[in-house]
Amino acid sequence: MTLSTKTRRRALVGAVIAGVALTGVAVTSASADHTGRFIPKSDLPQASQYTPWAAAKPKAGLPTPMYTCIKGILPAGSSSYQSFTSDGSAEAREIITITKNTKAAKKVVNKLRAAVRDCDNKVSDVTGIERVGKWDQVEDGLTLHAVYYAPPGSEYNFTLFGIGRDGKKVVVTTFGDMGKKKDAPIAAFSTTAKRALEKAF
């Protein structure tokens, strides 16, 4: 893949985020009650088209731009995140949020899942939305969702969302790349999302 192609593809994935992502490092956000631990790069999908991964420094708040599908749901003041970029066009993110209590966390998780299911009403060019995984025994529950896009005159792309809860804590893991449904690394990212939820606290 040439640099120009790589740059172009990353720009397209970034456009989906705007119109729609180290080792285990602990970070404290603007909320004094919030501390989370992010997954290492080795927990991300390791297929040759993705590696090596590069990890940005963990930051307090929410990533900018935020995925349109879930924008406006997570409280920035009690969240922190880390972004990862691959050697190709893939990008991944992990967002850790601590809410006031378990009830609030359940409400946030339900809103996130509903927002992803409704993503085709928020983002143009969505061609499909699926829940591709559900694990009730991973902490207090984890679901995996896939959203597929086909922008006119551009390349197909997709975003995977892992949405989980551990008590009053919410973990959202995302993975975006160019490609069609058959190209989405569902099995590998399922492992990533599970480990993110298990290791966050």
Stockholm file with secondary structure:
# STOCKHOLM 1.0

chainA/1-201         MTLSTKTRRRALVGAVIAGVALTGVAVTSASADHTGRFIPKSDLPQASQYTPWAAAKPKAGLPTPMYTCIKGILPAGSSSYQSFTSDGSAEAREIITITKNTKAAKKVVNKLRAAVRDCDNKVSDVTGIERVGKWDQVEDGLTLHAVYYAPPGSEYNFTLFGIGRDGKKVVVTTFGDMGKKKDAPIAAFSTTAKRALEKAF
#=GR chainA/1-201 SS CCHHHHHHHHHHHHHHHHHCCCCCCEEECSSTTCEEECCCGGGSCCCTTTCSCEECCCEESCCSSCCGGGTTTSCGGGEEEEEEECSSSCEEEEEEEECSSHHHHHHHHHHHHHHHHTGGGTSTTEEEEEEEEEETTSTTCEEEEEEEECCTTSCCEEEEEEEEEETTEEEEEEEEEESCGGGSCHHHHHHHHHHHHHHCC
#=GC SS_cons         CCHHHHHHHHHHHHHHHHHCCCCCCEEECSSTTCEEECCCGGGSCCCTTTCSCEECCCEESCCSSCCGGGTTTSCGGGEEEEEEECSSSCEEEEEEEECSSHHHHHHHHHHHHHHHHTGGGTSTTEEEEEEEEEETTSTTCEEEEEEEECCTTSCCEEEEEEEEEETTEEEEEEEEEESCGGGSCHHHHHHHHHHHHHHCC
//
